[in-house]
Amino acid sequence: MEPGTVIAQNSVNCSSRLWFLISLYAMIIVLGNWFDLRLIKIFGLVANSGTLIFSFTFFLANLITEVYGYKYARLAIWWGFFFNVFFFVYGQLIILMPSPDLSHTEMFDTLLKANNRAILGGLVSYFSSEPLNSLVMAKLKIELRGQLTGARFLISTLIASVFDSVLFGFIAFYGVFDQKVFISMIFGMIAIKVMVDFLTLPFFLYFSKKLKQKDHVDIYDRGTKFNLFRFETDYALSANHFK
C-alpha cells in the first residue's frame, strides 16, 4: 500500500454483515451443484433444480459489489470456488473408500460420478458469469454515478444469467437429454433466473440501502484493478461515497 493510503472504513474489513453475505454466497454455490442433476418444471419452464437457488448468487454478489465494492465480491467468488473444490474432492475420496453396504454404495457412487460433469460445467460457467456480473455492476455504478440501482442490478444479472445458463447447459447436459428437452432447459434456466431477478429486486434495493446505512459505506470502484487473480481488498478513503 502506498504511503498516505487510508482504508475506507474499518467496518468494511471486519463487518459481520459482509462476512455473513460472503459465507451465504459460498454455501449457495455448493447447494446449487448438489441439486443440479434433478430437473424441475415451473410454469411450463424446464430447468435443473440448482438453477432456482443458484439465481440468488447474483443477488448476493451484486449486493456485495454495490455496498462493499468489487474487491469483496471477487473475494466471495474465490471463497465459493474453494468450497466447490472441497465438495468435489471429498466426493471423490468417498467413492474410493470401501463400504459394507454395496447396494446403496453403488447408487450413491453413481450419483456422485454423474454429478461430476455438472460440477465441471458449474465451475466453468461460474468463473465466466460471476466475475462478469460483478464487473458490469461495478462499471455501471461508476458510469451512472450510483443512480438507477434497480436497472443496474437487472442488466448485470441478465447478462450473467445468459452466459451462465448457456455455458453450464452445454457442458453439463449436452448429449444427456434429447435436443428438444436440452434447448427447452437452456431457455428455462435463463427465464427462471430472470424471473428470480425481478422478484428479488425490491429486496435488493432495501438491503443495499440498509447495509450502507448500517456500515456507513458505499464503495465506488474507480481505479480498481478488475483482474480476477488479484486479492487485495483495501480501498482508499476517497472510494467511500457514503453520505
C-alpha positions in Angstrom: 0.0 0.0 0.0 1.3 3.5 -0.9 2.2 5.9 2.0 -0.8 8.0 2.9 -3.4 5.5 1.6 -6.3 5.2 4.0 -8.7 2.3 4.4 -12.2 3.4 3.5 -13.8 2.2 6.7 -12.6 -0.3 9.4 -16.2 -1.7 9.2 -15.6 -2.7 5.6 -12.8 -5.0 6.6 -14.5 -6.6 9.7 -18.3 -6.1 9.3 -20.1 -9.3 10.4 -22.7 -8.4 7.8 -20.2 -8.6 5.0 -18.7 -11.9 6.1 -22.2 -13.3 6.5 -23.0 -12.4 2.9 -19.8 -14.0 1.7 -20.4 -17.2 3.7 -24.0 -17.4 2.5 -22.9 -16.9 -1.1 -20.4 -19.8 -0.8 -23.0 -22.1 0.8 -25.5 -21.4 -2.0 -22.8 -22.3 -4.7 -22.3 -25.7 -3.1 -26.0 -26.4 -2.7 -26.7 -25.4 -6.3 -24.2 -28.0 -7.5 -25.6 -30.8 -5.4 -29.1 -30.4 -6.9 -28.0 -29.8 -10.5 -29.0 -33.3 -11.8 -32.7 -33.1 -10.8 -34.9 -31.5 -13.5 -37.8 -29.3 -12.4 -40.7 -27.6 -14.2 -42.0 -24.2 -13.2 -44.8 -22.5 -15.2 -44.0 -24.8 -18.1 -40.3 -24.0 -18.0 -37.9 -26.9 -17.7 -34.6 -26.3 -15.8 -32.3 -28.1 -13.4 -33.2 -27.6 -9.8 -29.9 -26.0 -9.0 -30.9 -23.0 -11.1 -33.6 -21.9 -8.6 -31.1 -21.5 -5.7 -28.1 -20.5 -7.9 -30.0 -17.4 -9.0 -29.5 -16.0 -5.6 -25.7 -15.9 -6.1 -26.2 -13.0 -8.5 -28.3 -11.2 -5.9 -25.7 -11.7 -3.2 -22.7 -10.8 -5.5 -24.5 -7.6 -6.6 -25.3 -6.7 -3.0 -21.7 -7.1 -2.0 -20.5 -5.1 -5.1 -23.0 -2.3 -4.7 -22.2 -1.8 -1.0 -18.7 -3.0 -0.3 -17.1 -2.9 -3.7 -15.9 -5.3 -6.4 -12.9 -6.4 -4.5 -15.1 -8.0 -1.8 -17.3 -9.6 -4.5 -14.2 -11.1 -6.0 -13.2 -12.4 -2.6 -16.7 -14.1 -2.3 -16.2 -15.6 -5.8 -12.9 -17.2 -4.7 -14.5 -18.3 -1.4 -17.2 -20.1 -3.3 -14.7 -21.7 -5.6 -12.7 -23.2 -2.7 -15.9 -24.5 -1.2 -16.7 -26.1 -4.5 -13.3 -27.7 -4.8 -13.6 -29.1 -1.2 -17.1 -30.5 -2.1 -15.7 -32.2 -5.3 -12.5 -33.6 -3.7 -14.4 -35.0 -0.7 -16.8 -36.7 -3.1 -14.0 -38.4 -5.0 -12.5 -39.6 -1.7 -15.8 -41.1 -0.6 -16.1 -43.0 -3.9 -12.7 -44.6 -3.3 -13.5 -45.8 0.3 -14.8 -49.3 0.9 -18.3 -49.7 2.2 -20.2 -52.7 3.9 -23.4 -51.8 2.1 -22.7 -52.4 -1.6 -26.2 -51.9 -3.0 -26.7 -48.4 -1.5 -23.0 -47.6 -2.1 -23.3 -48.2 -5.8 -26.4 -46.0 -6.1 -24.7 -43.2 -4.2 -21.4 -43.5 -6.2 -23.3 -43.5 -9.5 -25.0 -40.2 -8.4 -21.7 -38.6 -7.4 -20.0 -39.7 -10.7 -22.9 -38.4 -12.7 -22.7 -35.1 -10.8 -19.0 -34.6 -11.7 -19.9 -33.3 -15.2 -22.4 -30.9 -13.7 -19.8 -29.7 -11.2 -17.3 -29.1 -14.1 -19.9 -27.2 -16.0 -20.7 -25.3 -12.9 -17.1 -24.3 -12.4 -16.6 -23.1 -16.0 -19.8 -21.1 -16.1 -19.2 -19.8 -12.5 -15.8 -18.3 -13.4 -17.3 -16.7 -16.5 -20.6 -15.4 -15.2 -20.0 -14.4 -11.6 -17.0 -12.1 -12.3 -18.9 -10.7 -15.3 -21.9 -10.0 -13.1 -19.9 -8.0 -10.5 -17.8 -6.3 -13.2 -20.8 -5.0 -15.0 -22.5 -3.9 -11.7 -19.3 -2.0 -10.6 -18.8 -0.4 -14.0 -22.4 0.8 -14.4 -22.3 2.2 -10.9 -19.4 4.5 -11.9 -20.9 5.4 -15.3 -24.3 6.2 -13.9 -22.9 7.9 -10.7 -24.7 5.5 -8.4 -28.1 6.2 -10.0 -30.7 3.7 -11.4 -29.7 1.0 -8.9 -32.5 -1.3 -9.9 -31.7 -1.1 -13.6 -28.0 -1.8 -12.9 -29.0 -4.9 -10.9 -31.2 -6.2 -13.7 -28.8 -5.5 -16.5 -25.8 -7.2 -14.8 -27.8 -10.2 -13.7 -29.5 -10.6 -17.1 -26.1 -10.6 -18.9 -24.6 -13.0 -16.4 -27.6 -15.3 -16.4 -27.4 -15.8 -20.2 -23.6 -16.6 -20.0 -24.1 -18.9 -17.1 -27.0 -20.9 -18.5 -25.6 -21.4 -22.0 -22.1 -22.5 -20.8 -23.4 -24.7 -17.9 -26.1 -26.3 -20.1 -23.7 -27.3 -22.9 -21.0 -28.7 -20.6 -23.3 -30.5 -18.1 -26.2 -31.7 -20.2 -25.4 -31.7 -23.9 -26.0 -35.2 -25.2 -27.6 -36.3 -21.9 -31.1 -35.3 -23.0 -32.7 -35.2 -26.4 -32.4 -31.9 -28.4 -35.9 -30.6 -27.6 -35.5 -31.1 -23.9 -32.0 -29.7 -23.9 -32.9 -26.5 -25.8 -36.0 -26.1 -23.6 -33.8 -26.5 -20.5 -31.4 -23.7 -21.6 -34.2 -21.3 -22.2 -35.9 -22.4 -18.9 -32.7 -21.7 -16.9 -32.4 -18.2 -18.4 -36.1 -17.5 -17.9 -36.1 -18.7 -14.2 -33.0 -16.7 -13.4 -34.5 -13.5 -14.9 -37.8 -14.1 -13.1 -35.9 -14.5 -9.8 -34.1 -11.3 -10.5 -37.3 -9.4 -10.9 -38.8 -10.9 -7.8 -35.8 -10.1 -5.7 -35.2 -6.6 -6.9 -37.3 -4.9 -4.1 -35.3 -6.9 -1.5 -32.0 -5.9 -3.2 -32.9 -2.2 -3.1 -34.0 -2.5 0.5 -31.0 -4.4 1.8 -28.4 -2.4 -0.2 -29.8 0.8 1.4 -29.9 -0.7 4.9 -26.3 -2.1 4.7 -24.9 1.2 3.5 -26.6 2.9 6.5 -25.5 0.3 9.0 -21.9 0.1 7.9 -21.6 3.7 6.7 -20.1 2.6 3.4 -20.9 3.0 -0.3 -17.9 2.0 -2.4 -17.2 3.1 -6.0 -14.6 1.1 -7.8 -12.8 3.9 -9.6 -9.2 2.8 -10.1 -9.9 -0.8 -9.1 -7.9 -3.5 -10.9 -10.6 -5.9 -12.1 -8.2 -8.7 -12.6 -9.9 -11.8 -11.1 -6.5 -13.0 -9.8 -5.8 -10.0 -7.6 -6.7 -10.5 -4.0 -6.3 -7.1 -2.3 -9.4 -5.7 -0.5 -8.2 -2.3 0.6 -10.0 0.8 -0.5 -8.8 4.4 -0.3 -10.9 6.8 1.8 -12.0 8.6 -1.5 -13.7 5.3 -2.7 -16.3 5.6 0.0 -19.1 7.9 -1.1 -21.5 7.3 1.8 -23.3 10.4 2.9 
